Each structure stands twice: as structure tokens, then as C-alpha cells.
Amino acid sequence: MSNLNKNFSPVIIVGCGPAGIASAIQLKRSNIDFKIICRRFGGNANNANKIENLLGFPEGISGKNFVVLLKKHFETLLIHFTQDIIQSISKENEDDQFHIKCENGEFYSKFLIIASGTNPKKLRLNGETKLWRRNLLDYEISNFTYKKNIKKIAIIGSGDAAYDYALNLVKYPVKIDIIQRTAESKSLSLLQKRVRVNSNITVIKEMKLLSLKEDNNKIRIKVIRRSKEEIRNYDFMFVAVGRSPNIKFLSAELQKLYKKSINLSHLFFIGDIKNKSHRQISIAMGDGVKCAMEIVSNINDK
């Protein structure tokens, strides 16, 4: 594949979350040509109720408003992103290039930055997919649209995301149950304190979800708590039981490199996909700037 091909870019960034965006801005400042491809601009930052540990925002900032600022930063620097869905990424060994296949086109690059973030884990219960298709269940709060018939919401999970989702929902006239299988919450103590003082949120501990199904456009779930089974009904449900790396589109060879935490001179894994339990915006942005600087050094040294 010749570098003269119109679909060739020296650098391709996969993902428009804070890590990928930081890489793009640093490459732009260094006058390096690149392409950035993503399904959703802002990534998982879209789900944040309030970001409070990011320097420069002493009062905190909502994820939604933060993403607006990120987009303005792109517009100011005249950076354009390609909105598409990645189908596969592989290494073309014969010409030492990466091949990125999307729903709407194919691209090639010498350097590849994988900043694809994470996907939410599912419950893997019968009926779950059907409820999602019926817009009665979701994994990302940024997808949620409030409707007047929604009076009671269940959130499955015990970590930061579950508690943050609950705090995000209190602006609506709804009752919220956080249903967690464990006796102890895994979320930040700060979030737990905020949840405790909110009368619209109830935390139900040591409750295991056994089954769920649609019942007259509502969600009917069977749970067990302390050996006692019961049926509960909700108008909507969020599932926040963890996240896994978004790598399904990588070839077997590239997945092996990812699982061994190997970065090559032309391949970089950055942001939440790399940092696992340390999923913080500031860390992701630092990753992005650092890897862009390494690419610039690599290009300039030749």
C-alpha cells in the first residue's frame, strides 16, 4: 500500500475520548498529519455526573459540559474527527502499515494509537437484550431520555458508576433503587455520602438479581436477598456492573500485544483501555500527550 494512497495518514487515532483527543491536540501542535476516528465524541466522559478531580475546574464540571469544551477545543484548532464504527484493525506486514476497516471506508497508517476505551459489561440474563432493544434498559446514562411515565428506576451495581448514575438522576421526579449484590459498596466514600443524604435514592445491599423480563412495558425482576425471593417492578433499569476493554475489532496478533501490555514503536495503547482500574480523565489525557510526543520524536529523528 503506497503512502500516496488518499486513505493513508501517518498517524491514525482510534477513539475520541480524553486520551485520543489529547493525542490529536498534541499532534496538531506539532504539525503532524493524522486522522481520528470514533463512534461517539467524548467517550465515557459523556456519562460523568460531575468531574471534580480535573485541574482548572475548582467547582467541578459535568461530563456533558466537559465534552462540549473538548469539541470547542477541536473547533478552535480546526481538528476534524471521522465518526464511524471500526470493524477491524490489522497489521499489513508486507508494507509495515496498519489497516483500519470501518463501516464507511478503509484507512491505512504508519502509526496507530488505540484509545478506544471500554464497553459496559452485561448481566448475561435472559431477556436483557430484549429490554435494551425496547429502551427499558441501558448501560450508559448519556443515552437516557426522561419520560413522564418513568417513576421508578433500578440501578444494578455497587461501584462509582452506579452511584454516579443515581446522583445524575435525582434531577428528575423519580425514585431510585441501587441494587447491589455485595454487603459493602465499592464506590468512593464521597459518592456514598451524597447518596445517603438523598431521600430519592435507596441502596439495597446483598440483593442478587435472578431474572428479568418485560411486563406491560415495565421491567419485572426476580431477586433474592438473605434467602428470600421477591418480585420487584421498575419503569427503567441501568446496568453498571463494570467495564471491559474495547478491543474486539483488533486482529488476533494485536490482541496478543494488548494482553501482554506491549507498545511497539508504531503502536500505542492509551487511556482507559490501558489503565484498567485507574480510569481517570487526567491520566488518560497524560497518556495521550505522551504518546503523541513519542511519535513526533520518532518521525523527526528519521
Summary of the structure (lengths in Angstrom):
residues: 302
radius of gyration: 21.3
end to end distance: 20.5
largest distance: 68.6
contacts: 969
relative contact order: 0.19
helix: 30%
strand: 30%
